[in-house]
């Protein structure tokens, strides 16, 4: 992998980190748009298997062979640069986006609405044609469910360690499931602001419990999602499409504090322009990623083609 590709993965990781801090925007969606989603899921699955084999095989004196094999299958050239970009992206978003949402909520949601709206094209294109009846049903059912869930009013829960651990375990699913926003789930249960404050204040105790919850959630969820993508790819992608579409409700620019939807009323032009900007940004990202993949495919084909001898 070239240095240019690794630098590109750092920026992709930063974009995923920013998305994870924004209520309504999914880090999994950004991973899907930037073309690292399936390698991210596969690597997470291999890491979990490697740890499991180490825990089960070594005490029984069966050695490290299976664990090492799983570690070798991790896409380290992708995972490490992504991780290096995600942390500063998350910290920057936690510092900058919270006041933006408070001072300019309609314009900010308009931008995010455009970003997520354009990203719907990615899983749709991955499903391919022709669409089947069950694909359409999965999109509609998942879309309705996401629409209803994102309309639930926020609660207020005491952020004790058990609650934080459970909330983190559920919210981390957003990192691997496009369309589901971990920040929005935290907002729904009233833990978004305490978590952002913990990040900004470097609250080690809170963040340690949250990290443990994320680890538990990833362990339970990633292997299931990996199985679904391997054995039920079309339906899984259709569900992802529906969830992304339904989750747009959370990003509708005009809404009440209890998440009731309102008709456009004020700042319409600025919101519309930012929405279009969001669509343009994601569309450009998708086009650039497709071009990169095509170039990579051409390079692989040229490397695999036998070199014919030249005659003088």
C-alpha positions, 0 to 999 in steps of 0.5 A: 500500500502506497503512502498516498493511500495510507494518508487517504485512510487517515483522512477517512478515519478523521471523517468517521470520527467527526461523524461519530460525534454528530447526532444523526450522522453515522460513522458506518455511513461515512465508512461505506461512502469512503470504501473502507466499510467491508474491510473494517468489518472483516478486520474487526471480526478477525480481531475478535476471533484472535482474542477469543482463540488466545483466551481459549487456546493458550490456557489449554496449551494449544498454542497461538497458531489460530490467534496469529492466523486471525491477526494476520488477516486483519487489514492493518494497513487500513485499520491503523491509519483509520484509527490515527485519524478517528481520534483527532476527528472525534476530539475536534468535532466534540469541541466545534460541532456542539456550539454549531448545533446550539447556535445554528441548529437548522443550518447544521442539520441541513448540511448533515441532511444533505450528507446522509441523503447522498450517502443512500446511493452507496448501499443502493448501488452495492445491491445492484439490479434487479431489485427483488420483492424482499429487498423492497420490503426490507428497505420499507420496513427498516425505513419505517422502524428508523423513522419511528425510533428517531422520533422518540423524545429524549429521556433523562437517565442518571449516568451511572457506570452500568448505564454508561456501559450499556449505552456505549455497547448499543451506541457502538453499533453505529460505528459498524451499521450505516444509518444508525447514529451512536450520538443520536442514540446517546441523545435519545437516552440523555447521555450525549451531553455527559459523554461530550463533556467527558471527552472535552474534560478528559474524564478518564473514569467515564471514558474507561467505562464507555470504552469497555461498553464499546468493546462489549458491543463490538464483540457481540455485534460485529460477528453477527454483522459479518455473517449477515454480509457474507450469507445474506448480503442483499437483504442486509444492504437493503436494511442498511438503505432503509435505516439510512433513509428513515434516520433522515427524520432526525436531521430534518432542519425544522423540528421542536425540542421534542423532535416534532417535525415542522414546516420550513420556516426561516433560514430556508435559503441558507439551509437549502444551500447547505443541504445541496453542499452536503449532497455535493460533498458526498457525491464527490467523495463517492466519485473519487472513491470509484475512480480510485477503485477503478485505477486499483483494478486496472493496476492489478490487471496489468500486474497479473497480465503476462508480459509478452516478449518484445521482438526487435 
